[in-house]
Amino acid sequence: MLSKVKYCIHIRGSRVTVSRYGGQPDYGIEVAETFRKFQQGEVKTYLTVFHERAEMDHIEGRILDLVARLFPDVFLELKEYYARHHDFIDQIISRFDREVQFYIAYLEFIETLMSTGLKFCYPGISDRSKEVWARETFDLALAAKLDREHSNVVTNDFYLKGRERIFVVSGPNQGGKTTFARTFGQLHYLARLGCLVPGSEAQLFLCDNILTHFEREEHIENLRGKLQDELVRLRKIMQQLPATALS
């Protein structure tokens, strides 16, 4: 059906005209034939490679709209076909297809980091014990950045045992406090997805939520001072905590 759709595109400046194909000659063949006599053996190609994309850009979409206007019967039949068979792919298979692409891409992403000596593991996970620890862990985003810069990544160990529930991290600016907070969050987030996490070993608690609070610029329109604004934001976070959060 669609194989019968043939059309011409005429581009002049910023104006694009779409019309039916009327047997016009392929000028590309004529140009190649004209310059064939100047060809001297193998030469460097300057052809541009266009990468295929699943989505169309706005120009391609507009051209397709114009083609549909030229061939209304064909595209009406195509629309009706889609309406009859749009649910042909089982939703579970469709979801698996999307998710497995993510996991494969993640494995390819960390493979580069593993080749530098950084370690990844599947963590132990518990919904009862709140002991949390990790060895030789690191911030995944920072490690990728340092790898591109050919710089070394510093790994860290941490642990909470018994009834310990809180980390207090102090130090100077650029001392790694934010990096540690991001690492802690990444470990739990990636573990919940079933991914390998940064580190040689890890034990994590299967938490309900991951809540964060980072400094941000003041907004003059809310008429609050910096301290008050931070406390208001913290209050919203604390209100989401269950009564047993620190037990």
N, C-alpha and C positions, 0 to 999 in steps of 0.2 A: 504493500500500500504506500508506505512512505518512499519506497524506492522510485516511485513514479513522479515524486515531487522534485522538479528541477527549476531553478530560478537563477537570476543574475543579480549581482550587487554592483551598483555604480557609485563610486566614492569620489566626490569632488569637494575638496576643502573639508568642512565639517558637516556637509550634507551627504546623506546616504539614501540612495534610491534603490528599491527592490522591485524587480519586474519578472514576468514569466520568461523562461528560457525559450528563445526563438531560433535555435540553431546557430547562435553566434559562434565564431571560431575561438579556439583557445589560443590567446595571444602568447601565453607562456611557451607553448610548443613552437610557435613561430619565432619567438626571440631566441630560444635555445638553438633552433635550426640555423638561424642567421649567424650566430657566433660560433657554431660548431667548427667552422673552418679555421678558427683561430686557436682551437684547443691544441695544446702541446703536452701530451702525456698526463700523468696524474698531477693535479694541482690542489692547493689548499681550498677546502670548501668554506664558503662564507654563508651557507644556508643557516637560517635561524631555526632552532628546535623549539617547537611550541609544546609545552607540557599540557597534557589533557587534565581538565578539571571537571569535577562532578557538577559544579554549579556554573551557571552562565553569569557574565557580568551584565550591566544594564544595557550596553549597546547590543550584545548578542540577543538579549531578551526582547529588545525593541524590534530587531530584525526578524525574529521568530514571529512576533505579533503581525508584522507586515506580510510574512509568508503565509500565515494562517488566513489572512484576509484574501490572499490570492487563491487559496485552495480551501474554501470553507467546508466543502463536502468531506474532504479527506480528514480534516482536523475535527469535524463534528463526529465522524465515525470513531476517531481515536479517543475523543472525550467520552463517548458512550462505552467504548471498550474498557477504559479505565474505571468508569463507574461500576461496571459489572465485575471487574476483577481486582479492584484496588486492595482487597484484603486477601489476596492469593497467598502471600507469604505469612506464615504463622508468626504471631507476635513474639512468641518465645524465641523462635529462631532469629527473628529480626533483632531482638534485644541482644541475644548471644553474639550475633555478628558485630554489633557495635562495640560490645564490651571486650570481646576477644581482640579486636584491633587495638584497643587501649592497652591491654596487658602485653601484647606483643611489642607495641611501641615503647612501653615502659622498660621491658627487658632489653630492648635494643639500646635504650637511653643509658641504662646503668651498666651495660656491657663495657662501654668506653671507660667508665669510672673504675670498674673492677680490674681492667687491664692495667691501671696505674697502681694497683695494690690495695685499693679501698675495699672493704669487706661489706657484704650484705648477707642477711639471714632471714629466715622465717621465725618470727618471735613466738614465744610461748604466750598464750592469752588465757586469762581467767576472768570470770564474772563474779568471783567471790573474794579471792585474795587481792588486796590492794597494794601489795608489794610491787614496786616498779623499778626496773633497773635496765641498764644497757651498757655494753662495753664497746669501745672503739667506734662510737657513733659520731655523726656529723650532720651539718646542715646540707641537704641535698642540693638546693639551689646555689648555695655558695660554692660547693664542691665543683659543680658544673662550670661556674664562672672562673674559678681558679684553674681548672683543667684547661680551659681555653687560653688562659694566660700563662700556662706552663708553670704554675706555682704549686707549692705543697699545701696539702690540707691537714689541719691539726684535728685529731680526733679526741673525744672525751669519754669518760666513764661517769655514770651517776647511779644512785640507788636511793630508794625509800624502802625501809624495812619496818616490820612490827607495826606500831601505830603511827609512824611518821607519815604525814600527809602533805607537808608544805616544803617547798624549796625557797630559800632566801638567797638571791643571787646579787652580789654587790661587786663594785669595781669601778674603774675610771671609764670615761667615754672611750668607745672603740675597743673595749676590753672583752667583748664577746657575750654580753648579757642578752642582747636581742637575738644573737645567733643561737644561743642555748634555748631560748624560748621557742624559736622557730623549729629547732631540732626536735624538741619535746612534742610539739604539735604535729610535726610531720610523721614522727614515729607512730603515733596513735592513729592518725588519719590513714596512712598507708596500710597499717595493720588491719584496720576495719575494712579496707578494700581487698584484703587478701594478697597484698603485694609483699615482696621482699623489702625489708627496712634497712636503713644504713646501720651497720654495726656487725661485729662478729657474733654477739649473743644479745638477746633482749627478752625481758619478761614484762608484759603490759597488762593493765586492767582494762576490761571491755567497758568503757565508759558510755554514758548516754549521749553526752554532748561534749564538744570542745569549744570553750568560750575564751575569748582573748580580749585584752585591753592594751592598746598601744597609744602612746602620746600622739596627738595630732594638733594642727594649728588652731589657734583661737578663731571663733566666729564672732565678729563684732555685733552681728544682728541679734544674737541671743542675750546680750547684755549681761553675760556671766563672766566672772573672772576665771582664770585658768584653773585654779584649785577647785572652785565650785563646779566648773564644767566637767573636770575629771571625776569628781565625786558623784555627779548626776549620772554619768555614764557607767561608773562602777555599780551604782545602785541598781540600774537596769540589769546588769549581769548577775548581781547577787540574788535578785528576785527570781531568777531562773534556776537557782540551785535547789536541789531537794533538801529536805530536812536532815538527811543522813549523809550529806556531802562530805563532812569532815569526820565521820565516825569510823 
